[in-house]
Amino acid sequence: MYSNSLLAIVIGSLSTTAQGHAIETRINNGLGRTPALGWNSWNAFGCSDASASAALIAANQFVNLGLKDLGYQYVNIDDCWHTMSRSSSGQLVPDPKKWPNGIAAVVNQIHGMGLKFGLYGDAGTKTCAGYPGSQGHETQDAQLLSSWGVDYWKYDNCYTPCNGAVPQTCWSPRDTKSWYTLFGNALKNVQHPMLFSLCSWGLDNVWAWGDSVGNSWRTTGDIANNWASVASIAAKGATISQYSVPGGFNDWDMMEIGNGGLTEAEERAHFGLWAIGKSPIILGTNLAKIKASSLAIIKNAGILKINQDSLGKAATYFVPSGQSQPVSGQLYPFWAGPLSDGVVVGIVAASGAKTFSVNFKDVPGLGSGTYTWQEMYSGKTGTGTSVSVSLSNHDMAVYKITPAGTTTPTPVTSSVPSTTSSAGGGGQGTVAKYGQCGGLGYSHSVFCQNVPKYCCFVVTGAPSCICPRSSLRPMRRYWLLWSKDLRIWSLLCCDQ
């Protein structure tokens, strides 16, 4: 069990003012207790395929690719799903060419798969693509969405009042809170609960009031499919980390993993930064065509577990001894944040390939002493007072740190960064040779049985095994080996 005193130190290091604000004013709809995990159609298809078929293909890929089993649940359709005008009664109308059986029928299918469905709207007179917005129809639209069973509502900020005009976009300070509050209040009075995602582009310090209105709020303008955009958004997120709490999270925008604009190393950093920053992770690629390396990144169970940690506290910068201070607007290499059972440390090669070293005494919430660590991309584990890692340009390492002797290694995927890690202070590091099981016959921290159905991690007195396939069968324990004080268990968990 994690030290209560250690957790107290970590939590106490947060801004008490911001923490108190979040607790006092946070919306109480019971949703978004951890950051949303899902998919959105925009980055993959834009306005070209906001359709029933796109939603159902994505939902099926959630199941087939094992994403559902990892916690991904929201299948969201963005702008352009409806017709260019409302009905005679003022209702939004799903485009019959894109939704031949209507929205509710698709929602029912997706719910039947154990998933959730989301849609997009806008606070102004029109959406960003020119379709009807919700201004003046907030209550009517909220009730319609509820009648369809919509679970997630992304609410954009185009064509809203700005200095006496109504342009598509406006970056001037305005009273955006008023129109987001208006729809938020409408959602409080509908039968079907909806996670409310504020897409206000980071205007008007939305992080300071967004938790009183919705469950997440965009902190910047739209992400672009390049490293500069990823780095800029993360740098902004570090400055407002204290506003993320269970029920309300800073939203760093949809993911660009799989869209070709980032290297594999940059995709790892993109995913790792969003995860430890407690941003919603909303995928934005064509899942039917995703390449293996990108799929491995978004399926990293250890990093997803950090993102979904119940404490809900976002990581931010820390400055190790002897390192320069962060520069405003620039991505800094060193990140740390509290977890319910440890501390996460992120190291990113923001400005070129480099070897980094971190002494745990410099990490907020740790201090002097020996700790156990696991790097979540490579699967390496170790024990010591520090860690060192060599990273290629724009790559990232994500470590979970706990007091020595308290950690069971978390299974990792096959995405292995171009890193080498070592423990300091006499600690030992071990490498998982293969992403799923650690390598055939590798018997230090991970053990892989000859039959690929078994994937086992060495623990003391408890089983810790995973299945390399997503379709779990009823599980039965099998005793494999007893060796001194180590027990190695396995679960027969797949039908391959």
C-alpha positions in Angstrom: 0.0 0.0 0.0 1.2 3.5 -0.8 2.4 5.6 2.1 -0.3 7.9 3.4 2.3 10.5 4.4 3.7 10.5 0.9 0.3 11.1 -0.6 -0.3 13.9 1.8 2.9 15.6 0.7 2.0 15.3 -2.9 -1.5 16.5 -2.6 -0.5 19.3 -0.2 1.9 20.6 -2.9 -1.1 21.6 -5.1 -2.6 25.0 -5.0 -5.0 25.0 -2.1 -6.9 27.9 -3.6 -7.5 26.2 -6.9 -8.3 22.9 -5.2 -10.9 24.5 -3.0 -12.5 26.3 -5.9 -12.8 23.0 -7.8 -14.4 21.2 -4.8 -16.8 24.1 -4.1 -18.1 24.8 -7.6 -17.7 21.6 -9.6 -20.8 20.4 -11.5 -22.3 17.4 -9.7 -23.7 15.3 -12.6 -21.8 12.2 -11.6 -20.0 12.0 -15.0 -16.4 12.4 -16.0 -14.8 11.2 -12.8 -11.8 10.3 -14.9 -10.9 11.8 -18.2 -13.0 10.6 -21.2 -11.6 7.9 -23.4 -13.0 7.7 -26.9 -12.9 8.7 -30.6 -14.1 11.7 -32.6 -14.6 11.8 -36.4 -13.2 15.3 -37.1 -9.4 14.8 -37.3 -9.9 11.7 -39.5 -12.8 12.8 -41.8 -13.6 16.4 -41.2 -17.0 17.2 -42.7 -16.9 14.4 -45.2 -18.2 11.5 -43.1 -20.2 12.6 -40.1 -22.4 9.6 -40.6 -24.0 6.5 -39.1 -21.6 4.3 -41.0 -18.6 6.2 -39.6 -19.9 5.8 -36.0 -20.6 2.1 -36.4 -17.3 1.3 -38.0 -15.5 3.1 -35.2 -17.6 1.3 -32.6 -16.8 -2.1 -34.2 -13.1 -1.2 -34.2 -13.3 -0.4 -30.5 -14.3 -4.0 -30.0 -12.1 -5.7 -32.6 -8.9 -3.8 -31.7 -9.4 -4.3 -28.0 -9.9 -0.6 -27.3 -13.1 -1.2 -25.5 -11.4 -3.6 -23.0 -8.9 -0.8 -22.2 -11.6 1.7 -21.3 -12.3 3.5 -24.5 -16.0 4.1 -24.7 -17.2 7.3 -26.4 -17.8 7.2 -30.2 -18.3 10.8 -31.1 -19.5 12.3 -34.4 -18.4 15.9 -34.9 -19.7 18.8 -37.1 -21.9 18.2 -40.3 -24.1 15.4 -39.0 -27.4 17.4 -39.5 -29.1 19.3 -42.3 -28.6 23.0 -43.0 -31.9 24.0 -41.6 -34.1 23.1 -38.7 -37.6 21.5 -39.0 -40.8 23.5 -39.0 -41.0 22.9 -35.3 -37.4 24.1 -34.7 -35.8 20.8 -34.2 -32.3 19.8 -35.4 -32.6 17.3 -38.3 -30.1 14.4 -38.8 -29.1 14.4 -42.5 -31.2 11.4 -43.9 -28.4 10.6 -46.3 -25.9 10.2 -43.5 -28.4 8.8 -40.9 -31.0 6.8 -42.9 -32.5 5.3 -39.8 -32.0 8.3 -37.6 -29.7 9.0 -34.6 -31.6 6.9 -32.0 -31.2 3.7 -33.9 -27.5 4.1 -34.1 -27.3 5.1 -30.5 -29.1 1.9 -29.6 -26.7 -0.2 -31.6 -23.7 1.4 -30.0 -25.2 1.1 -26.5 -25.8 -2.6 -27.3 -22.1 -3.0 -27.8 -21.4 -1.6 -24.3 -20.2 1.7 -25.7 -21.4 5.3 -25.6 -22.3 7.8 -28.3 -21.5 11.5 -28.6 -22.5 14.4 -30.9 -21.4 17.9 -31.7 -23.1 21.3 -31.4 -22.4 25.0 -31.2 -23.3 27.8 -28.9 -23.7 30.3 -31.7 -26.2 30.8 -34.6 -24.2 28.3 -36.7 -21.7 25.5 -36.2 -18.1 26.1 -37.4 -19.1 24.4 -40.7 -22.2 26.5 -41.1 -24.9 24.1 -39.8 -27.6 25.2 -37.3 -26.2 26.2 -33.9 -28.1 26.0 -30.6 -28.4 29.7 -29.8 -32.0 30.3 -28.8 -32.7 26.5 -28.8 -30.7 25.4 -25.8 -33.5 23.7 -23.9 -35.1 22.2 -27.1 -31.8 20.8 -28.3 -30.9 19.3 -24.9 -34.2 17.5 -24.7 -33.9 16.2 -28.2 -30.4 14.8 -27.5 -31.7 13.2 -24.3 -34.5 11.5 -26.3 -32.0 10.0 -28.6 -29.8 8.7 -25.7 -26.8 10.8 -26.5 -24.1 10.4 -23.8 -21.5 13.1 -24.8 -22.1 16.6 -26.1 -19.2 18.6 -27.5 -20.2 22.3 -27.6 -18.2 24.6 -29.9 -17.9 28.4 -29.9 -18.3 29.6 -33.5 -20.7 32.4 -34.6 -21.1 33.7 -31.1 -21.4 37.5 -30.3 -18.1 39.4 -30.6 -17.8 43.2 -30.4 -21.2 43.8 -32.0 -20.6 41.2 -34.8 -21.1 37.5 -35.2 -18.0 36.1 -37.0 -17.1 32.5 -37.4 -14.3 32.8 -34.9 -13.4 35.5 -32.4 -10.4 35.5 -30.1 -11.4 38.6 -28.1 -12.3 38.2 -24.4 -16.0 37.8 -24.1 -18.7 36.4 -21.7 -18.4 32.9 -23.1 -19.4 31.6 -19.6 -22.9 32.9 -20.1 -23.8 30.8 -23.2 -22.0 27.7 -21.9 -23.9 28.0 -18.6 -27.1 28.3 -20.5 -26.7 24.9 -22.2 -25.2 23.4 -19.1 -28.3 24.3 -17.2 -30.5 22.8 -19.9 -28.6 19.5 -19.6 -29.3 19.4 -15.8 -33.0 19.1 -16.6 -33.1 16.2 -19.1 -33.7 12.6 -18.4 -30.6 11.1 -20.0 -27.3 12.3 -18.5 -24.7 13.7 -20.9 -21.0 14.5 -20.4 -20.7 18.2 -21.3 -17.5 19.0 -23.2 -16.9 22.8 -23.5 -15.0 23.6 -26.8 -14.4 27.3 -26.0 -10.8 27.3 -27.2 -9.3 28.3 -23.8 -11.0 31.7 -23.9 -11.9 33.7 -20.8 -9.8 31.5 -18.4 -12.4 28.7 -18.9 -10.3 26.5 -16.6 -11.2 28.8 -13.7 -15.0 28.3 -14.2 -15.5 25.3 -16.5 -15.9 22.9 -13.7 -19.1 24.7 -12.6 -20.6 24.1 -16.0 -19.3 21.0 -17.6 -17.0 18.0 -17.3 -14.1 19.1 -19.6 -13.0 22.3 -21.3 -10.7 23.0 -24.1 -7.6 24.9 -23.1 -6.4 26.2 -26.5 -7.4 26.5 -30.1 -7.5 23.5 -32.4 -4.6 21.0 -32.4 -2.7 20.7 -35.7 -1.1 17.6 -37.1 2.5 18.5 -36.2 4.9 18.5 -33.3 5.0 22.2 -32.7 1.2 22.1 -32.0 1.5 19.1 -29.7 4.4 20.8 -27.7 2.6 24.1 -27.5 -0.6 22.6 -26.1 1.3 20.6 -23.5 3.3 23.6 -22.5 0.0 25.5 -21.8 -1.4 22.5 -19.9 1.5 22.5 -17.5 0.6 26.0 -16.3 -3.0 25.2 -15.4 -2.7 21.6 -14.1 -4.3 22.4 -10.7 -7.7 22.9 -12.3 -8.1 19.2 -13.3 -10.1 17.2 -10.7 -12.4 14.2 -10.8 -15.5 15.4 -12.6 -13.8 18.2 -14.6 -10.6 18.1 -16.6 -8.5 20.4 -18.8 -9.1 19.2 -22.4 -5.9 19.4 -24.6 -7.9 18.5 -27.8 -8.3 15.4 -29.9 -5.3 13.2 -30.7 -3.4 13.3 -33.9 -1.9 9.8 -33.5 -2.1 7.8 -36.6 -2.6 10.7 -39.0 0.9 10.8 -40.4 2.1 14.2 -39.2 4.1 12.9 -36.2 7.0 10.5 -36.0 6.6 7.4 -33.9 8.6 9.0 -31.1 6.4 12.1 -31.3 3.3 10.0 -31.1 4.6 8.4 -27.9 5.2 11.8 -26.4 1.8 13.1 -27.6 0.0 10.2 -25.9 2.2 10.2 -22.8 1.8 14.0 -22.2 -2.0 13.9 -22.7 -2.2 11.0 -20.3 -0.2 12.3 -17.4 -1.7 15.8 -17.9 -5.1 14.1 -17.3 -6.6 15.3 -20.6 -9.4 13.4 -22.1 -7.9 11.0 -24.7 -10.2 11.3 -27.7 -8.7 9.5 -30.7 -8.9 11.2 -34.1 -7.7 8.7 -36.7 -9.3 6.2 -39.1 -9.3 3.2 -36.8 -9.9 0.8 -39.7 -6.5 1.8 -41.2 -4.4 2.5 -38.1 -0.8 1.2 -38.4 0.5 -1.2 -35.8 2.9 1.2 -34.1 0.2 3.8 -33.5 -2.2 1.1 -32.3 0.4 -0.1 -29.8 0.8 3.4 -28.4 -2.9 4.0 -27.8 -3.3 0.5 -26.3 -0.6 1.0 -23.7 -2.4 -0.2 -20.6 0.0 1.2 -18.1 -0.2 4.8 -19.4 -4.0 4.5 -19.7 -4.1 3.4 -16.1 -2.2 6.6 -15.1 -4.6 8.7 -17.1 -7.6 7.1 -15.4 -6.1 7.1 -11.9 -8.9 7.9 -9.4 -7.0 10.7 -7.7 -7.5 12.8 -10.9 -4.5 15.1 -10.4 -2.6 16.3 -13.4 1.2 16.3 -13.8 3.1 19.5 -14.3 6.7 20.7 -14.5 9.3 20.1 -11.8 12.9 21.4 -11.9 15.6 18.8 -11.0 18.7 20.0 -9.2 21.0 21.7 -11.6 18.5 22.1 -14.5 17.4 25.4 -16.0 14.0 26.8 -15.3 11.0 26.4 -17.7 10.6 29.0 -20.4 7.0 30.3 -20.9 5.4 28.7 -24.0 8.2 26.1 -24.5 7.8 22.4 -23.7 9.9 21.5 -20.6 11.4 18.0 -20.3 10.6 17.2 -16.7 7.0 16.4 -15.5 5.6 14.8 -12.3 2.3 14.3 -10.6 0.6 12.4 -7.8 -1.3 9.1 -8.3 -3.5 7.3 -5.8 -0.7 4.7 -5.4 2.4 6.5 -6.4 3.9 9.3 -8.5 4.2 9.6 -12.2 7.3 11.1 -13.8 7.5 12.0 -17.4 10.7 12.9 -19.3 10.4 14.2 -22.8 13.2 15.1 -25.2 11.6 18.4 -26.2 14.5 19.9 -28.0 16.6 17.0 -29.3 18.1 13.6 -28.5 19.6 13.6 -25.0 20.4 11.5 -21.9 18.4 12.6 -18.9 18.9 11.8 -15.2 16.5 12.4 -12.4 17.2 11.9 -8.7 14.1 10.9 -7.0 14.7 13.3 -4.1 14.0 16.2 -6.6 10.6 14.8 -7.5 7.7 16.5 -5.7 6.2 13.9 -3.3 9.2 11.6 -3.2 12.3 12.8 -1.4 15.3 10.9 -0.3 15.1 7.1 -0.3 14.9 4.1 -2.5 12.0 3.6 -4.9 10.7 1.0 -7.3 10.0 2.2 -10.9 8.5 1.0 -14.1 8.9 2.7 -17.5 5.6 2.3 -19.3 6.6 2.2 -22.9 9.5 -0.2 -22.7 8.4 -2.2 -19.7 11.7 -1.7 -17.9 11.6 -2.0 -14.1 14.1 -1.1 -11.4 14.8 0.0 -7.9 17.0 2.8 -6.8 17.3 6.4 -5.9 17.4 7.8 -9.4 16.8 7.0 -13.0 18.5 7.8 -16.3 17.2 7.5 -19.8 18.5 8.2 -23.3 15.8 9.5 -25.6 15.7 10.3 -29.3 14.4 13.6 -30.5 10.9 14.3 -29.2 10.5 10.9 -27.6 9.2 10.3 -24.1 9.6 8.0 -21.1 6.8 7.6 -18.6 7.7 6.2 -15.1 5.5 5.1 -12.3 7.3 5.5 -9.0 6.4 3.8 -5.7 8.2 3.0 -2.5 10.6 0.1 -2.9 9.0 -3.3 -2.9 5.4 -2.2 -3.5 4.9 -2.4 -7.2 3.7 -5.2 -9.5 4.8 -4.5 -13.0 2.1 -3.3 -15.3 1.8 -5.1 -18.7 2.9 -3.0 -21.6 2.2 -3.0 -25.3 4.7 -3.6 -28.1 5.5 0.1 -28.6 9.1 0.4 -27.4 10.7 3.8 -27.5 14.2 4.4 -28.6 15.4 4.6 -25.0 17.8 3.0 -22.6 17.0 3.3 -18.9 19.0 2.5 -15.8 18.5 2.8 -12.1 20.7 4.7 -9.8 21.8 4.1 -6.3 22.6 0.4 -6.8 19.2 -0.5 -8.2 18.6 -3.1 -10.9 16.7 -2.4 -14.1 15.0 -5.2 -16.1 13.9 -5.0 -19.7 10.7 -6.5 -21.1 12.1 -7.9 -24.4 8.7 -8.2 -26.1 5.8 -5.8 -25.5 3.2 -8.4 -24.4 5.0 -10.9 -22.3 8.6 -9.8 -21.8 10.2 -12.5 -24.0 10.0 -16.3 -24.1 11.7 -17.7 -21.0 12.7 -14.3 -19.6 12.4 -15.1 -15.9 13.4 -12.1 -13.9 10.5 -9.7 -13.8 8.4 -11.2 -16.6 7.7 -14.8 -17.7 6.2 -15.9 -20.9 4.9 -19.4 -21.2 5.6 -21.4 -24.4 1.9 -21.1 -25.4 1.2 -17.5 -26.2 -2.1 -17.7 -24.2 -0.1 -17.1 -21.1 1.6 -13.8 -20.1 2.7 -13.7 -16.5 4.4 -11.2 -14.3 6.4 -12.2 -11.2 4.9 -11.0 -8.0 4.8 -12.0 -4.3 1.8 -14.0 -3.3 -0.7 -12.7 -6.0 -1.3 -13.4 -9.7 -0.6 -10.7 -12.3 -1.1 -12.0 -15.8 -2.6 -10.6 -19.0 -4.0 -12.0 -22.2 -2.5 -11.0 -25.5 -5.9 -11.0 -27.2 -8.8 -8.8 -26.3 -11.5 -11.4 -26.3 -11.5 -12.7 -22.7 -12.9 -16.1 -21.9 -14.0 -17.3 -18.4 -10.7 -17.3 -16.5 -9.3 -20.1 -14.4 -6.1 -20.0 -12.4 -3.3 -22.4 -13.1 -0.4 -23.0 -10.8 2.8 -22.9 -12.8 5.8 -22.6 -10.6 7.0 -22.1 -7.1 10.5 -20.8 -6.6 11.7 -19.6 -3.2 9.8 -16.5 -2.4 8.4 -15.8 -5.9 5.2 -17.1 -7.2 4.4 -17.1 -10.9 0.8 -17.5 -11.8 -1.0 -17.6 -15.1 -4.5 -17.2 -16.4 -5.9 -19.2 -19.2 -7.6 -16.2 -20.7 -7.8 -16.5 -24.5 -9.2 -18.8 -27.1 -6.6 -18.4 -29.9 
